[in-house]
Amino acid sequence: MSSSSLRSQLAVHDAIARAKPQNADEAARLEQFIAAHPDLLRAFSEIPAKELPRLWMLRQMRLSEALERQRRAIVQAVESIPELKQKLEALKKSGPRQKPGDMGPKISF
């Protein structure tokens, strides 16, 4: 098995795990949401199974783009306040270093 194939399988496994309720409280909130929106559940249930991966990828793409726009807006706001930018630069220098492959937050100005 190639390393890219293994990475793909791990990515799918992680995506499935993130899509499931993470605890009992979240599961209960999901059940309440489903009960409050039966028409939405019906609409999702009618989507052909072969379309679900593409719709999921579209959702992930939109979320990723929205997060990037938000990150850029925050960076722009920080850069407009020199004192804040200096404090964040100091924090960035004193903070823990990211390990290669770490998918944690990246701070860049």
C-alpha positions as CSV (number, residue, x, y, z in Angstrom):
1,M,0.0,0.0,0.0
2,S,1.5,3.4,-1.0
3,S,1.9,6.2,1.5
4,S,-0.5,8.4,-0.4
5,S,-3.2,5.7,-0.3
6,L,-2.7,5.3,3.4
7,R,-2.9,9.1,3.9
8,S,-6.1,9.2,1.9
9,Q,-7.6,6.4,4.0
10,L,-6.6,8.2,7.2
11,A,-8.1,11.4,5.9
12,V,-11.4,9.7,5.2
13,H,-11.3,8.0,8.6
14,D,-10.7,11.4,10.3
15,A,-13.5,13.1,8.3
16,I,-15.9,10.4,9.3
17,A,-14.9,10.7,13.0
18,R,-15.3,14.5,12.9
19,A,-18.8,14.1,11.3
20,K,-20.1,12.0,14.1
21,P,-21.3,13.5,17.4
22,Q,-18.3,13.9,19.7
23,N,-20.2,13.4,23.0
24,A,-23.6,12.7,24.5
25,D,-24.5,16.4,24.7
26,E,-23.8,16.9,21.0
27,A,-25.7,13.7,20.1
28,A,-28.7,15.0,22.0
29,R,-28.5,18.4,20.3
30,L,-28.3,16.6,17.0
31,E,-31.4,14.6,17.8
32,Q,-33.3,17.8,18.8
33,F,-32.2,19.5,15.6
34,I,-33.4,16.5,13.5
35,A,-36.7,16.5,15.3
36,A,-37.2,20.2,14.8
37,H,-36.3,20.0,11.1
38,P,-38.0,16.8,9.6
39,D,-38.2,18.5,6.2
40,L,-34.4,19.0,6.1
41,L,-33.9,15.4,7.1
42,R,-36.2,14.2,4.4
43,A,-34.4,16.4,1.8
44,F,-31.0,15.0,2.8
45,S,-32.4,11.4,2.8
46,E,-33.5,11.9,-0.8
47,I,-30.0,12.8,-2.0
48,P,-28.6,9.9,-4.1
49,A,-25.7,8.2,-2.2
50,K,-23.3,8.8,-5.1
51,E,-23.8,12.5,-4.8
52,L,-23.0,12.7,-1.0
53,P,-19.2,12.7,-1.4
54,R,-19.4,15.6,-3.8
55,L,-21.8,17.6,-1.6
56,W,-19.6,16.9,1.4
57,M,-16.5,18.2,-0.5
58,L,-18.5,21.3,-1.6
59,R,-19.3,21.9,2.1
60,Q,-15.7,21.5,3.2
61,M,-14.5,23.8,0.4
62,R,-16.9,26.5,1.4
63,L,-16.0,26.2,5.0
64,S,-12.3,26.3,4.2
65,E,-12.8,29.4,2.0
66,A,-14.8,31.1,4.8
67,L,-12.2,30.3,7.4
68,E,-9.5,31.7,5.1
69,R,-11.4,34.9,4.5
70,Q,-11.9,35.3,8.3
71,R,-8.2,34.6,8.8
72,R,-7.2,37.3,6.3
73,A,-9.6,39.8,7.9
74,I,-8.1,39.2,11.3
75,V,-4.6,39.5,10.0
76,Q,-5.5,42.8,8.2
77,A,-7.1,44.1,11.4
78,V,-4.0,43.2,13.5
79,E,-1.7,44.8,11.0
80,S,-3.6,48.0,11.3
81,I,-2.8,48.2,15.0
82,P,1.0,48.4,15.3
83,E,1.1,47.7,19.1
84,L,-1.0,44.6,18.7
85,K,1.1,43.4,15.8
86,Q,4.2,43.8,18.0
87,K,2.7,41.8,20.8
88,L,1.6,39.0,18.5
89,E,5.0,38.9,16.9
90,A,6.5,38.5,20.4
91,L,4.1,35.7,21.2
92,K,4.8,34.0,17.9
93,K,8.5,34.0,18.7
94,S,8.1,32.7,22.2
95,G,5.4,30.1,21.4
96,P,5.8,26.4,20.8
97,R,7.2,25.5,17.4
98,Q,5.1,23.5,15.0
99,K,6.3,20.0,14.1
100,P,6.5,19.1,10.4
101,G,3.1,17.8,9.3
102,D,1.3,19.4,12.3
103,M,-2.1,20.7,11.1
104,G,-2.4,23.2,14.0
105,P,-3.0,26.9,13.6
106,K,-0.5,28.8,11.5
107,I,0.2,32.4,12.4
108,S,1.7,34.6,9.7
109,F,1.9,38.3,9.2
